[in-house]
């Protein structure tokens, strides 16, 4: 079974929460995954491009080298 667009926890969805919603997401191989909690929610913009604290567009608090803390 495969989804036309994206999958979130085994459920087909039309899109991931890239730019809206309480929990922001990124996509990997058609699956939606949550951004790291230390990533700042950017209204109307991409919050992260991976799962780690080093993949945030901006940090919610502080940056220590490449990681948000």
Protein Blocks (a to p, Z undefined) as FASTA:
>chain_A
ZZfkbceehiacfbdcfkgcjbdcddeehiacdddfkbccdehiafbfcfbfklcfbdfk
bcehjbcZZ
